[in-house]
């Protein structure tokens, strides 16, 4: 008969007086910075919330009346908001998916040992260093009818799309915006994934090779699972950025032809239509949407990162 000896459970470690003193000192040293950061973040958001609860006259400057949640109710009841909401998520889904796939392929290439790798790493990062407005104007020029590089090449080769006004038609306009965003920000995703690749030990691959695993089996069963934290991190950063997209549709289409994002709709109401209350309500709704998606990502994707970290330990 096997008997088990149950050792007494250890209680929580007692905090010594020195630890408490160090924590108090750390709190006192960081408190001023935390207060300043909270004010910098909270004051603009609080002011935007106050503006969104009022309706302002477009004729008399400064004349306003408190309307409570009326601006939010009107925004959520409008077709324009839900159209912008759907178009923003469509853009984010397409662009982030392509960036993760291409970024992973680019990171695998940059991780190989070959002559001139440092130069190639610098070159592929150049699109990310270009200002978004400049890259948007470049892509706008490339898709100009009859004179753009892409349209001319397609026409010369007799391929579909050569006679299409890309930025003037539904679907095509969104495709150009997605391509411009993928071209510009894929290097950013590749950089994060490359950092994840470089922490995978060479011994792991050597063990897989000794076991007779093929290149594809090694990639699917070793590289991808170990890259999951880096890929999730890249997805979080890129999704948050894509949901706030403004400059690309603003320069390329001005929000026409099914490309108006949530940020563009808020800008149009606030600056061009001078509807301060309505525009502020749309800005707060955009902020809440991004925040909810962030919480969901951190809640589920963050848990996956912690699981992988525990498995590696």
C-alpha positions as CSV (number, residue, x, y, z in Angstrom):
1,X,0.0,0.0,0.0
2,X,1.4,3.3,-1.0
3,X,1.0,6.1,1.4
4,X,1.4,9.7,0.5
5,X,2.9,12.3,2.7
6,X,1.1,15.6,2.5
7,X,3.4,18.4,3.3
8,X,1.9,21.4,5.0
9,X,0.9,24.1,2.5
10,X,2.9,27.2,2.6
11,X,1.1,30.4,3.2
12,X,1.7,33.6,1.4
13,X,5.1,35.1,1.9
14,X,5.0,37.9,4.5
15,X,6.0,41.3,3.3
16,X,8.9,42.6,5.2
17,X,9.1,46.2,6.4
18,X,11.9,46.9,3.9
19,X,9.7,45.7,1.0
20,X,6.9,48.0,2.1
21,X,9.3,50.9,2.4
22,X,10.6,50.3,-1.1
23,X,7.1,50.1,-2.6
24,X,6.1,53.4,-0.9
25,X,9.3,55.0,-2.3
26,X,8.6,53.6,-5.8
27,X,5.0,54.9,-5.6
28,X,6.1,58.4,-4.5
29,X,8.7,58.6,-7.3
30,X,6.4,57.5,-10.1
31,X,3.2,59.3,-8.8
32,X,4.0,62.7,-10.4
33,X,4.6,61.0,-13.8
34,X,1.4,59.0,-13.5
35,X,-0.6,62.1,-12.6
36,X,0.8,64.0,-15.6
37,X,0.1,61.1,-18.0
38,X,-3.5,60.7,-16.6
39,X,-4.1,64.4,-17.1
40,X,-2.7,64.4,-20.7
41,X,-4.9,61.5,-21.6
42,X,-8.0,62.4,-19.6
43,X,-8.4,66.1,-20.2
44,X,-8.9,65.9,-24.1
45,X,-11.2,62.8,-23.7
46,X,-13.2,64.5,-21.0
47,X,-13.5,67.7,-23.1
48,X,-14.6,65.7,-26.2
49,X,-17.3,64.0,-24.1
50,X,-18.6,67.3,-22.8
51,X,-18.7,68.7,-26.4
52,X,-20.6,65.6,-27.5
53,X,-23.3,66.2,-24.9
54,X,-24.1,69.6,-26.3
55,X,-25.5,71.0,-29.6
56,X,-23.8,74.1,-30.9
57,X,-25.2,76.7,-33.2
58,X,-23.6,77.0,-36.7
59,X,-24.6,80.6,-36.9
60,X,-23.7,82.1,-33.5
61,X,-20.3,81.2,-32.2
62,X,-20.4,79.9,-28.6
63,X,-24.1,79.4,-28.5
64,X,-25.0,75.9,-27.3
65,X,-27.5,73.9,-25.4
66,X,-27.2,70.7,-23.4
67,X,-28.8,67.7,-25.2
68,X,-27.5,64.8,-23.2
69,X,-27.2,61.6,-25.2
70,X,-29.2,62.9,-28.2
71,X,-26.1,63.2,-30.4
72,X,-25.1,59.6,-29.7
73,X,-28.7,58.3,-30.4
74,X,-28.8,60.2,-33.7
75,X,-25.4,58.8,-34.6
76,X,-26.2,55.2,-33.8
77,X,-29.5,55.6,-35.8
78,X,-27.8,57.0,-38.9
79,X,-26.9,54.8,-41.9
80,X,-23.7,56.9,-42.4
81,X,-22.2,55.7,-39.1
82,X,-22.9,52.0,-39.7
83,X,-21.6,52.3,-43.3
84,X,-18.4,53.8,-42.0
85,X,-18.3,51.2,-39.3
86,X,-18.5,48.3,-41.8
87,X,-16.1,49.9,-44.2
88,X,-13.5,50.5,-41.4
89,X,-13.7,46.9,-40.2
90,X,-13.5,45.6,-43.8
91,X,-10.4,47.7,-44.4
92,X,-8.9,46.5,-41.1
93,X,-9.6,42.8,-41.7
94,X,-8.2,42.8,-45.2
95,X,-5.1,44.9,-44.6
96,X,-4.1,43.3,-41.3
97,X,-4.6,39.7,-42.7
98,X,-2.4,40.5,-45.7
99,X,0.2,42.3,-43.6
100,X,0.6,39.3,-41.2
101,X,0.9,36.8,-44.1
102,X,3.4,38.9,-46.1
103,X,5.1,40.0,-42.9
104,X,5.7,36.4,-41.8
105,X,7.1,35.6,-45.3
106,X,9.3,38.7,-45.2
107,X,10.6,37.9,-41.7
108,X,11.5,34.3,-42.7
109,X,13.5,35.7,-45.7
110,X,15.3,38.3,-43.6
111,X,16.1,35.7,-41.0
112,X,18.1,33.6,-43.5
113,X,21.9,34.0,-43.4
114,X,23.1,35.4,-46.8
115,X,25.5,38.0,-48.0
116,X,23.8,41.5,-48.1
117,X,21.2,40.7,-45.5
118,X,21.8,43.9,-43.6
119,X,21.2,45.9,-46.8
120,X,18.1,44.0,-47.6
121,X,16.7,44.6,-44.1
122,X,17.3,48.4,-44.5
123,X,15.6,48.4,-48.0
124,X,12.5,46.6,-47.0
125,X,11.9,49.0,-44.1
126,X,12.0,52.1,-46.3
127,X,8.2,52.1,-47.0
128,X,7.5,52.3,-43.3
129,X,9.7,55.4,-43.0
130,X,7.8,57.3,-45.7
131,X,5.1,59.7,-44.5
132,X,1.6,58.2,-45.0
133,X,0.4,61.2,-47.0
134,X,3.3,61.0,-49.4
135,X,2.8,57.3,-49.9
136,X,-0.9,57.9,-50.5
137,X,-0.2,60.5,-53.2
138,X,2.3,58.1,-54.8
139,X,-0.4,55.4,-55.0
140,X,-2.9,57.9,-56.3
141,X,-0.6,58.8,-59.1
142,X,0.1,55.1,-59.9
143,X,-3.7,54.4,-60.4
144,X,-4.5,57.6,-62.4
145,X,-6.5,56.7,-65.6
146,X,-4.4,56.7,-68.8
147,X,-1.3,58.0,-67.2
148,X,-0.7,55.9,-64.0
149,X,2.0,53.3,-63.9
150,X,-0.4,50.5,-62.9
151,X,-3.1,51.3,-65.4
152,X,-0.6,51.7,-68.2
153,X,1.0,48.3,-67.5
154,X,-2.3,46.6,-67.2
155,X,-3.5,48.1,-70.5
156,X,-0.2,47.2,-72.3
157,X,-0.4,43.6,-71.1
158,X,-4.1,43.4,-72.0
159,X,-5.0,42.5,-68.4
160,X,-8.3,43.4,-66.7
161,X,-8.3,46.7,-64.9
162,X,-6.4,48.8,-67.5
163,X,-9.5,50.8,-68.4
164,X,-10.9,51.1,-64.9
165,X,-11.0,54.3,-62.9
166,X,-9.8,52.6,-59.8
167,X,-10.4,55.4,-57.3
168,X,-13.7,56.2,-58.8
169,X,-15.5,52.9,-58.4
170,X,-16.8,50.9,-55.4
171,X,-14.6,48.0,-54.5
172,X,-11.6,49.2,-56.7
173,X,-11.2,52.3,-54.4
174,X,-11.1,50.1,-51.3
175,X,-8.6,47.7,-53.0
176,X,-6.2,50.6,-53.7
177,X,-6.4,51.8,-50.1
178,X,-5.7,48.3,-48.8
179,X,-2.8,47.8,-51.2
180,X,-1.3,51.2,-50.1
181,X,-1.6,50.3,-46.4
182,X,-0.2,46.8,-46.9
183,X,2.8,48.2,-48.9
184,X,3.5,50.8,-46.2
185,X,3.1,48.8,-43.0
186,X,4.0,45.2,-43.8
187,X,7.6,46.0,-42.9
188,X,6.4,46.9,-39.4
189,X,4.7,43.6,-38.9
190,X,7.8,41.8,-40.4
191,X,10.1,43.6,-37.9
192,X,8.0,42.3,-34.9
193,X,7.8,38.8,-36.3
194,X,11.6,38.8,-37.1
195,X,12.3,39.6,-33.4
196,X,10.2,36.5,-32.5
197,X,12.1,34.4,-35.0
198,X,15.5,35.3,-33.6
199,X,14.6,34.0,-30.1
200,X,13.9,30.5,-31.4
201,X,17.0,28.4,-30.6
202,X,19.0,26.7,-33.3
203,X,19.0,23.5,-31.2
204,X,15.2,23.2,-31.7
205,X,15.6,23.1,-35.4
206,X,18.6,20.7,-35.2
207,X,16.5,18.3,-33.1
208,X,13.7,18.4,-35.6
209,X,16.1,17.7,-38.4
210,X,17.5,14.7,-36.5
211,X,13.9,13.4,-36.1
212,X,13.6,13.5,-39.9
213,X,11.1,16.4,-40.1
214,X,10.7,18.1,-43.5
215,X,11.0,21.8,-44.0
216,X,7.2,22.2,-44.1
217,X,6.7,20.1,-41.0
218,X,9.3,22.1,-39.1
219,X,7.6,25.4,-40.2
220,X,4.1,24.2,-39.2
221,X,4.9,22.4,-36.0
222,X,7.8,24.4,-34.6
223,X,8.2,27.8,-36.2
224,X,4.5,28.9,-36.3
225,X,3.6,27.9,-32.7
226,X,6.7,29.6,-31.3
227,X,6.0,32.7,-33.4
228,X,2.4,33.0,-32.1
229,X,3.2,35.6,-29.4
230,X,5.0,37.8,-32.0
231,X,2.2,37.4,-34.6
232,X,-0.4,38.2,-32.0
233,X,1.5,41.3,-30.9
234,X,1.8,42.5,-34.5
235,X,-1.9,41.8,-35.0
236,X,-2.8,43.9,-32.0
237,X,-0.7,46.9,-33.0
238,X,-1.9,46.8,-36.6
239,X,-5.6,46.3,-35.9
240,X,-5.6,49.3,-33.5
241,X,-3.9,51.4,-36.1
242,X,-6.2,50.2,-39.0
243,X,-9.4,50.9,-37.1
244,X,-8.2,54.6,-36.7
245,X,-7.4,54.9,-40.4
246,X,-7.9,58.5,-41.7
247,X,-5.0,59.7,-43.9
248,X,-5.2,57.1,-46.7
249,X,-8.9,57.5,-47.5
250,X,-8.7,61.2,-47.0
251,X,-5.9,61.7,-49.6
252,X,-7.0,59.0,-52.1
253,X,-10.8,59.3,-52.2
254,X,-12.0,61.8,-49.6
255,X,-14.2,59.0,-48.3
256,X,-16.1,58.5,-51.6
257,X,-17.0,55.2,-53.3
258,X,-17.4,53.2,-50.1
259,X,-14.1,54.2,-48.4
260,X,-15.3,56.5,-45.6
261,X,-13.9,55.4,-42.3
262,X,-15.2,56.1,-38.8
263,X,-12.5,58.7,-38.3
264,X,-13.2,60.4,-41.6
265,X,-17.0,60.6,-40.8
266,X,-16.2,62.3,-37.5
267,X,-13.8,64.7,-39.2
268,X,-16.4,65.6,-41.9
269,X,-19.1,66.4,-39.3
270,X,-16.8,68.2,-37.0
271,X,-14.6,70.3,-39.4
272,X,-16.4,70.5,-42.7
273,X,-20.1,70.6,-41.6
274,X,-19.1,72.4,-38.3
275,X,-21.4,70.2,-36.3
276,X,-19.3,70.2,-33.2
277,X,-21.6,68.1,-30.9
278,X,-22.4,65.5,-33.6
279,X,-18.8,65.2,-34.7
280,X,-17.6,64.9,-31.1
281,X,-20.1,62.1,-30.5
282,X,-18.8,60.2,-33.5
283,X,-15.2,60.7,-32.3
284,X,-16.1,59.2,-28.9
285,X,-17.9,56.3,-30.6
286,X,-14.8,55.6,-32.7
287,X,-12.7,55.8,-29.5
288,X,-15.0,53.3,-27.7
289,X,-15.0,50.9,-30.7
290,X,-11.2,50.8,-30.7
291,X,-11.1,50.4,-27.0
292,X,-13.5,47.5,-27.0
293,X,-11.5,45.7,-29.7
294,X,-8.4,46.4,-27.7
295,X,-9.9,44.9,-24.6
296,X,-11.1,41.8,-26.5
297,X,-7.6,41.4,-28.0
298,X,-5.9,41.7,-24.7
299,X,-8.4,39.4,-23.0
300,X,-8.1,36.5,-25.5
301,X,-4.8,37.1,-27.3
302,X,-3.1,38.1,-24.1
303,X,-4.1,34.8,-22.5
304,X,-2.6,32.9,-25.5
305,X,0.7,34.8,-25.0
306,X,0.8,33.9,-21.3
307,X,0.0,30.2,-22.2
308,X,2.8,30.0,-24.7
309,X,5.2,31.6,-22.2
310,X,4.3,29.0,-19.6
311,X,4.8,26.2,-22.1
312,X,8.2,27.5,-23.0
313,X,9.1,27.6,-19.3
